[in-house]
Amino acid sequence: MDTTLSETQRLLRDSLRDYLANEVPFDRIREFEREGGSDRALWDYLQGAGFLALPFAEAHGGEGGELTDTAVVLEELTRRACIIPFLETTASALTIERHADESLADEVVRGVIGGTITIAPALQGATPANGASPRVEGGALTGERRFVDYGADVTHHLVEATENGEPALYLVDARGEGVATESLSTIARTPVAHCTYSGAPARRAGGADALRFLRNAGRALCAVQCVGNAQQALDMTVEYVGMRVQFGRPIGSFQAVQHHCANMATQTLGARFLTYQAVWRLDQAIASDRQVAKAKALASRAATEVTMQAHILFGGIGYTEEYDLHFFSRHGKERALAWGSADECLRLAADTIDEVRPWQ
């Protein structure tokens, strides 16, 4: 496959990058971190500019684009540290479009494109948390899910639950009867919630296949966020070492600093290739769990190791929270853990390797 962006994708990237640079200053992100909640004004802009419609079928009012188009937009949002449920809503709506019944799919996708519906996946983590696992009886959902990204800010939850012992996905009105949310704190300082369901009305949105697709879509797009954090940290570092003068010359002229920057660039580029390959394969319905997991594992490592190396090269200024690098080290660390850490993803990949035959 060719991972080079098309002309249209480059235009998408450049137009959104210009808008974010002019209209979403980092001080605005700091305000959202202090006050909580997500950036509704930015969400309205994305809706009005058609960015929310990119990956959905024309039959549902979408643009009929590629998932890679959405990945390009997501990376730019990540590189500006934007606080909106773009990944969560897109992955959930795509799952519903591809696996739910037609009436529900059309209703949800048109709502997302119109900006009236936002969705947070509420899934079981790799390590089950304490609490009652959600179950559905007679169309009513009971149980709880912890660490739900944007759980208190979205209009709907897409909950992994069991009915008659079988796992499936159920769409729940997050502001309706029987749903309670409690805000939690994380290193990224983005909205996260503990969600409790007490007989909440639930609509089935797909079975085991839908759940598998949602996990892979979320994992692949989360890998894009990891790459975005690493790329932004790398670009900031290259710019900084080119102007920071020590011993009468820029520190970027020192061979040791160049080696570190080269290693950061190599790690970021490797993660980028594997991640965008996984996104493309997922869109073509040929991605395996193992391929997506390997991409997320490499991207998770890049998100933490590249940003930490950036702090080292920045020196003291990089450790002050007033400096913008902090956004990407904190968000990168949190995204490295979300949707499966590097270790969890490598374990999944290892479990799917066919038995190795001994040398003859």
C-alpha positions in Angstrom: 0.0 0.0 0.0 1.0 3.6 -0.5 0.8 5.7 2.7 1.5 9.0 0.9 -1.4 11.4 1.5 -3.5 12.3 -1.5 -3.9 15.9 -2.6 -7.3 16.0 -1.0 -5.9 14.7 2.3 -3.2 17.2 2.3 -5.7 20.0 1.7 -7.8 18.7 4.6 -4.7 18.6 6.8 -3.5 22.1 5.8 -6.8 23.8 6.1 -7.5 22.4 9.5 -4.0 23.1 10.7 -4.4 26.8 9.7 -7.7 27.0 11.5 -6.5 25.5 14.7 -3.4 27.6 14.8 -5.5 30.8 14.4 -8.6 29.9 16.4 -7.5 27.3 19.1 -4.6 28.8 21.1 -3.0 26.6 23.8 -4.3 28.9 26.5 -7.8 27.9 25.5 -6.9 24.3 26.0 -5.6 25.2 29.4 -8.9 26.7 30.3 -10.8 23.5 29.3 -8.3 21.5 31.4 -9.0 23.7 34.4 -12.8 23.9 34.0 -13.5 20.5 32.6 -15.7 19.6 29.6 -15.0 19.6 25.9 -14.7 22.3 23.2 -18.2 22.7 21.9 -17.3 25.6 19.6 -14.6 23.5 17.9 -17.1 20.7 17.5 -19.6 23.0 15.8 -16.9 24.2 13.4 -16.0 20.6 12.5 -19.7 19.9 11.9 -20.2 23.0 9.8 -17.0 22.4 7.7 -18.1 18.8 7.0 -15.2 17.1 8.8 -17.7 14.9 10.8 -19.2 13.5 7.6 -15.9 12.3 6.0 -15.9 8.5 6.7 -19.7 7.8 6.4 -21.7 6.4 3.5 -23.4 8.8 1.2 -26.6 6.9 1.8 -26.6 8.2 5.4 -25.6 11.8 4.4 -21.9 11.3 4.6 -19.1 12.1 2.2 -18.2 8.5 1.4 -14.6 9.1 2.1 -11.8 6.9 3.5 -11.0 6.2 7.1 -7.6 7.7 6.4 -9.2 11.0 5.8 -10.6 10.9 9.3 -7.1 9.8 10.6 -5.5 12.9 9.0 -8.1 15.1 10.8 -7.6 13.3 14.1 -3.8 13.7 13.9 -4.2 17.5 13.4 -6.6 17.7 16.3 -4.2 15.8 18.5 -1.3 18.0 17.5 -3.3 21.0 18.9 -4.2 19.1 22.1 -7.9 19.6 21.3 -10.4 18.3 23.9 -13.3 16.8 21.9 -14.7 13.3 21.5 -13.8 13.0 17.8 -12.2 9.5 18.0 -14.9 8.2 20.3 -17.8 9.4 18.3 -16.3 8.4 14.9 -15.4 4.9 16.0 -18.8 4.3 17.6 -20.8 5.7 14.7 -18.8 3.7 12.2 -19.5 0.6 14.2 -23.2 1.3 14.3 -23.3 2.1 10.6 -21.6 -1.2 9.7 -23.2 -3.5 12.2 -26.5 -2.2 13.5 -29.9 -2.4 11.8 -30.5 0.1 9.0 -32.9 2.4 10.9 -30.6 2.8 13.9 -27.6 3.3 11.7 -29.3 6.0 9.6 -30.6 7.8 12.7 -27.2 7.8 14.5 -25.0 8.6 11.6 -27.2 11.5 10.5 -27.2 12.8 14.1 -23.4 12.6 14.3 -23.0 14.4 10.9 -25.6 17.0 12.0 -23.7 17.6 15.3 -26.6 16.6 17.6 -25.2 13.2 18.6 -21.9 12.4 20.3 -21.0 8.9 21.5 -18.6 7.5 24.0 -17.6 3.8 24.0 -18.0 2.2 27.4 -16.0 -1.1 27.0 -14.5 -3.7 29.3 -10.8 -3.1 29.7 -8.0 -5.6 29.4 -8.1 -6.0 33.2 -11.7 -6.1 34.5 -12.4 -3.3 36.9 -14.3 -3.9 40.2 -18.0 -3.4 39.9 -21.0 -4.9 38.3 -20.4 -5.7 34.6 -23.3 -4.4 32.5 -26.0 -6.8 31.5 -29.2 -6.3 29.5 -32.6 -7.8 30.5 -35.8 -6.9 28.7 -34.1 -3.9 27.0 -32.9 -2.4 30.2 -29.2 -2.0 31.0 -27.8 -2.4 34.5 -24.2 -2.2 35.7 -21.2 0.1 35.5 -18.2 1.1 33.4 -15.2 3.0 34.6 -12.8 5.4 32.9 -15.2 6.2 30.0 -13.6 9.0 27.9 -16.0 11.9 27.6 -18.6 9.9 29.4 -20.2 12.9 31.1 -20.0 15.1 28.0 -21.6 13.1 25.2 -25.2 12.5 24.3 -24.9 8.7 24.1 -22.9 5.7 25.4 -22.1 2.6 23.3 -21.9 0.0 26.1 -20.4 -3.4 26.0 -22.8 -5.6 27.9 -24.1 -9.2 28.0 -27.6 -10.5 27.3 -28.3 -14.1 27.9 -24.6 -14.6 28.4 -23.6 -13.2 25.0 -21.5 -10.0 24.6 -22.9 -7.2 22.5 -23.0 -3.5 22.1 -26.0 -1.3 23.2 -26.7 2.3 22.6 -27.8 4.3 25.7 -29.0 7.9 26.0 -26.4 9.3 28.4 -28.8 12.0 29.5 -31.8 9.7 29.9 -33.3 7.8 32.7 -31.1 5.3 34.6 -27.7 6.8 33.7 -25.4 8.5 36.2 -21.9 9.8 35.7 -19.1 10.8 38.0 -16.1 12.7 36.7 -12.6 11.2 37.2 -9.1 12.6 37.0 -6.4 11.4 34.6 -2.9 12.5 33.7 -4.2 14.0 30.4 -6.8 16.2 32.3 -9.4 15.4 29.6 -13.0 14.5 30.6 -13.3 10.9 31.9 -16.2 9.4 33.8 -17.4 6.5 35.9 -20.8 5.6 34.4 -23.5 3.7 36.3 -26.6 2.2 34.6 -29.7 1.4 36.6 -32.3 0.0 34.2 -31.4 2.4 31.4 -33.2 1.8 28.1 -30.8 0.2 25.7 -30.9 -0.4 21.9 -28.9 -3.3 20.5 -26.2 -2.0 18.1 -24.4 -5.2 17.1 -23.0 -8.4 18.4 -19.5 -9.9 18.7 -18.5 -8.7 15.2 -19.5 -5.2 16.1 -17.6 -5.3 19.3 -14.4 -6.6 17.5 -14.7 -3.8 14.9 -15.1 -1.1 17.5 -12.1 -2.3 19.5 -9.9 -2.4 16.3 -11.3 1.0 15.1 -10.7 2.6 18.4 -7.2 1.1 18.8 -6.1 2.1 15.3 -7.4 5.7 15.7 -5.8 5.9 19.1 -2.5 4.9 17.5 -3.0 7.9 15.3 -3.3 10.1 18.4 -0.1 8.5 19.7 1.7 9.4 16.5 0.3 12.9 16.6 1.7 13.5 20.0 5.1 12.1 19.1 5.2 14.1 15.8 4.4 17.4 17.6 7.0 16.8 20.3 9.6 15.9 17.6 8.8 19.1 15.5 8.9 21.3 18.6 12.3 19.7 19.6 13.9 20.2 16.2 12.8 23.8 16.2 14.1 24.4 19.7 17.5 22.8 19.3 18.0 24.9 16.2 17.7 28.1 18.0 18.9 27.3 21.6 22.5 28.5 21.8 25.1 27.0 24.1 28.9 27.4 24.0 28.5 29.9 21.2 26.4 27.8 18.8 23.0 26.1 18.5 22.8 22.9 20.5 21.3 21.2 17.4 24.8 21.3 15.9 26.1 18.9 18.5 26.4 15.3 17.3 24.9 13.8 20.4 21.8 16.0 20.1 21.5 15.1 16.4 21.6 11.4 17.3 18.8 11.8 19.7 16.7 13.7 17.2 17.4 11.1 14.5 16.3 8.4 16.9 13.1 10.3 17.7 12.4 10.8 14.0 13.0 7.1 13.2 10.7 5.9 16.0 7.9 8.4 14.9 8.2 7.5 11.3 8.1 3.8 12.0 5.0 4.2 14.1 3.4 6.4 11.5 3.8 3.9 8.7 2.4 0.9 10.7 -0.4 3.0 12.1 -1.7 4.4 8.8 -1.3 0.9 7.3 -3.6 -0.4 10.0 -6.1 2.3 9.4 -6.1 1.6 5.6 -6.4 -2.2 6.2 -9.3 -1.6 8.6 -11.1 0.5 6.1 -10.6 -2.3 3.5 -12.0 -4.9 5.9 -8.7 -6.9 5.7 -7.2 -5.9 9.1 -6.5 -8.6 11.6 -6.5 -8.1 15.4 -2.8 -8.8 15.4 -1.9 -6.1 12.8 -3.9 -3.4 14.6 -2.4 -4.4 18.0 1.1 -4.3 16.6 0.5 -0.8 15.2 -0.9 0.4 18.6 2.0 -1.1 20.5 4.6 0.7 18.4 2.7 3.9 18.5 2.3 3.7 22.3 6.0 3.4 22.7 6.6 6.3 20.4 4.1 8.5 22.3 6.0 8.0 25.6 9.6 7.6 24.5 9.7 10.4 21.9 8.0 12.9 24.2 10.3 12.0 27.2 13.3 12.5 25.0 12.0 15.8 24.0 11.9 16.9 27.6 15.5 15.9 28.0 16.6 18.0 25.0 14.5 20.9 26.1 16.1 20.9 29.6 14.6 22.9 32.4 12.1 24.8 30.3 10.5 21.6 29.1 9.6 20.6 32.7 7.5 23.7 33.4 3.8 23.2 32.9 3.5 26.6 31.3 5.4 25.3 28.4 3.3 23.7 25.6 5.4 20.5 25.4 3.6 19.3 28.6 0.4 18.8 26.6 1.9 16.2 24.4 3.9 14.3 27.1 0.7 14.1 29.3 -1.7 13.3 26.4 0.8 10.9 24.8 1.2 9.0 28.0 -2.6 8.7 28.5 -3.2 7.7 24.9 -0.4 5.1 25.1 -2.5 3.4 27.8 -5.9 3.9 26.2 -7.4 1.1 24.0 -4.6 -1.2 25.2 -1.1 -0.4 26.4 2.0 -1.5 24.5 2.3 -4.6 26.7 -1.4 -5.5 26.3 -1.2 -5.1 22.6 1.9 -7.1 22.3 0.4 -9.8 24.4 -2.6 -9.9 22.1 -0.4 -10.1 19.1 1.6 -12.9 20.6 -1.5 -14.9 21.4 -2.5 -14.8 17.7 0.8 -16.1 16.3 0.5 -19.5 14.7 2.5 -22.3 16.3 6.0 -22.1 15.1 7.3 -25.3 13.4 10.7 -26.5 14.5 13.6 -26.2 12.0 13.9 -29.3 9.9 
